[in-house]
Amino acid sequence: MQLSGEIVKVDEEQGRVFGWAYVFSKNGEQVEDHSGDIIDTPESRAALEDAYIGYVKDHRTGDLDHETFNVSKLIMSAFMTDDLAKSLGMTTEKEGIMVGYEFNRDTPEGLKAWETAKTRGAFSIVGRGRREAIDA
């Protein structure tokens, strides 16, 4: 599984970025991802959530262009849905996976990934997954 995300906040001092790793709904409308996938049923949302929880439990690392690995570490995450936001007393225009990563700027690879992420305004994560069609 390879996902890319939009950075919405950068903490220069701590070497951290925060943003959306995956968005499946925006303003109540379904979002089609770069692979043409749409998460539009309770079953597909549950499958995505299960896959992402597997990533959080077993991997938690970020990469540079899906080629240079272990340059950042997951430090926070939420599978954000409208229901979860409401239960927390919040609202959100997006539903999907919110993340925060801290970059290892002590290595040349980590520093390059940090500078690249800030310049692009995006980051990438890596894990293993298997894509399956879900019958609704």
N, C-alpha and C positions, 0 to 999 in steps of 0.2 A: 504494500500500500504506500503510495506517495501522495502527499497532500502539500499544497502550498497555501500560505495564508497572508492576509493583509495585516500589516503592523498599524496599530492605532495609537500606541504610546511607546516611547523610547526613554529609558532611564540611563543616561550616559555614565553617571557615576558608578552604578552597580553593574553595568553591562547587561541590562535586561531589556527585552522587548515583550510587548503584550499585544494581542490581537486575535483575529478570527482565523482558526486553522481550516474551518469548513463552514460554509453557510448554505443551509438548505431552504430557507424561507426568508424573504425580506418584505416587510410591510404586508404580511399575510399572503404574498404571492410565492409560488414555488420557484426555486432557482435551479436552473440546469447548470451542472458543473462543466468543467473543461472536457470531461470525458463523455458528456452527453447523459450522465446519470441524473435522475431526479428522485429525491427522497420525499415521497408524497403519500405514504400510507403508514399507519401505525406499525406495521410489520417491518417496513424498510427503516423507519426511525429506530425501532428496537434493535435491528441488526446493526445499524451504524453505531448506535450507542454501545452495544456489546463489543463490537470490533474496536472502538476507541478505548473502552475500558481495558481491553486486553493490551493495547499499546501502552496505556498509562501504567498498568501493573508490570509489564514485562520489558519495556524498552525505554521510554522517556528521554530519548536523545534527539537532537536536531542535527541537520547536516547542511552542507553547502552544495546546491545544485544536484542533490541525490548522488554525489560522487565522493565528497570528503565528509567522513562520518565522525560522530561523537564530538562535535564542535560546540554544542550547547546542551543544556539539560532542562527538562520540563520542571518548572517550579510551582505552577498552578494551572488548574484546568476546570472547566465546567461545561457540561453538555447542556447548553442554555436553550430552554424552550419558553414559550409564552407562559405556560403554566408555572414553571419554576420561577420565572421573573416575578409573576404576580404573587406567588407564595412568599417571596422575599420582599414584597412591597415595592417592586420596581416595574418598569416597563422596558421593552426592548423592541426595536424595529427588525432585528435579525434573530433567527433561530439557527443554532449550529453549535460548533465547538469553539469555545473561547480558551485561549492559552496564554501562558507567560513562560518565557525561556530566559535562562541566564547563560551568557556565552563565556567560554573559557578563553579569555584574551591573553593568557600566558603562553600560548603556543602560536606559532605562525599561522597554522590552519584556522584556529579559533579566532584570532584577530582578523584574518581575511574574511571569515564568515560574518563576523560582527560588522565590519565596514561594508561588506556587500549587502547585508540585510538592511542596514540603515539607508544606504544609497537607493536601493530598489524599493524600500518600503514594504518588503515582503520577506518571508522566511520559509524554509521547508523542513518537514519532519520525515522520518523514515521508520518503517516498521514492516512487518510481513502480514500479508492478508490474502484473501482469496475472494475474488469478485463472483457473486452469485446472483442470478435473477431471483426475485422474490415474487411468487404468485400471490396476487391479492384477491 
